[in-house]
Amino acid sequence: MEWDAVGAIAESLGAIGVIATLIYLTSQIRQNTKALYRTEMNTALSQWSSVRALMLSDPSYAAIMNRGRHDLDHLSPEESIIFDTLMNETFHVFRHTFYRSKEGIVSFEEWEHSSKPHARSMLSMAGINQWWQNNSPFFPDDFVAELGGA
């Protein structure tokens, strides 16, 4: 066998090795992407669970939320602080979901068919809309525009 033939065989084997490596790396990237997606979904669920747990931890929070969503003027100064905190937590979770969907980390459907309609539904309530008018300047402009402006 001549050296040229040996060299050609070695190059062919090297090319096969490179192709096998690329196939392996592609599968690893897909697995990592799926794991990242699951982690992000778990994080979003955990954030919502924190908001729900806060509401369930003390029945007075539900009463404050119920009064505040209709009219902020029916809240005492202390209750206004609690309502403000609840709304900040809630709308920051919406914001995180929005940006995760824009970056492709969370599915577009999660934002478009679940979180966005929920946020808009909340904003249709007079007290929450009043809160949003006062607080939307503290959120990024593209997020505010996505929810229909302030």
N, C-alpha and C positions, 0 to 999 in steps of 0.2 A: 504494500500500500504506500502510496506516495504521501509526502508531507502536505501537499495541497488538499488531498482527499481527507486526511486527518483533521486539518484545519477547518474544512467545510463541515465535517461532522461535529466538531467542537462548537462551531458557530451555531449550527442547527440546535444542538443540545442547549446551548446558552439561551437561544431565542425561546425554546420551549420552557426553560426555567423562568425566564422573564414573564412569559404569558401566564404560567401557572401562578407566579407571585402576584401578578395583577388581578387575576381571578380571586385569589385568596384575599387580597386587600379589599377588593370590591365587596366581598361578602362580609368582611369585618366592619367596613364602613356602614353597610346596611344594618347590621346588628347593632352597632353603636347608635345609629340614628333612631332605630326603634326604641332602644333603651332610653335615649334622651327624651324622646316623645313621651314615653311612659312616665319618666321622672317628672317632666313638666306637667303632665296631666295630674299626677299625684300631688304636686305642689299646689296646683290650682284648686284641687279638691280640698286639700288641707287648709288653704286660705279661706275657702267658703265655710269649711267646718268650724274654723275659728270664729267667724262672724256668727254662725248659727249657735255655737256653744255659748258665746257671750249673751245672745238673746235668751237662751234657755237657762242660763245660770241664775237669773233673777227675773221673776215675772214682772217686776216694775220696768225692766227694759222694754218688754213687749208693749206695755201700756204707754211708755214714752214714745216708742216708735209709732204706735197707732195714733196717738194724738198729734205727734209732730208731722206725720206724713200728710195730714189734712190741713193743719194750720200751725205754723211755728209760734204764733202769738199765744197759743194755749199752753205753752211750756214755761215753767219757772226758769230762772237763770241757771240753776243747777241741772235741770232737765235738758236745757238747750245745749249744755256742754256734752252731756251724754249722747244726745241726738246727733250733734255735730261729729262726735267720735265715731258713732255707728255709721253715719253717712260717709265719712272719710274712709273708713275701713272698707265699706262696700264698694265705693267708687274707685278706690285704689286697686281692688281685686279686678274690677271691670277693666281698668286701665292696663293692668298687667296682662290680662287675657287678650286685650286688643293688640298690644305690642308683640306678644308671643305669636299671635296669629299672623301679624304682618311679617314677622321674621321666619315664619314657616315652622316654628317650634311646636305650636298647637295648631290643629286643623282650622282652616278658614271657616268650616261649618260650625265649629264650637263657638266661634265669635258671632258669626252671621245669624245662626239659627237658634242660639241659646242665650248667650250673655248680652248681646246687643238688644234683642227684643225685651229682655228682662230689665235692662237699664232704662230703655225708653218707656217701658210700662211704669217703672218707678217714677220717672220724670213727669209722667202725666198726672201725678198726685200733687195737689197744690202746695203742700208744705215742703215736699222734696224738691219740687221745681223752684220754690222760693230759696231753699238752701243752695241749689245748684246755681241760681243766678248770682248769689253772693260768693260762691266758692269755685266756680268754673275757671276764673282767672288763675287759679293756682294749679290748674291741670294743663298739659300740653295742648297747643292749639289744634293739632290734627285729631286728637282724641275728642276734644270739645266739638269740633266740626262733625266728626263721625256720629256723635249723639244728637246732632241737629242744632248745634250752636248753643249759645247761652241766652 
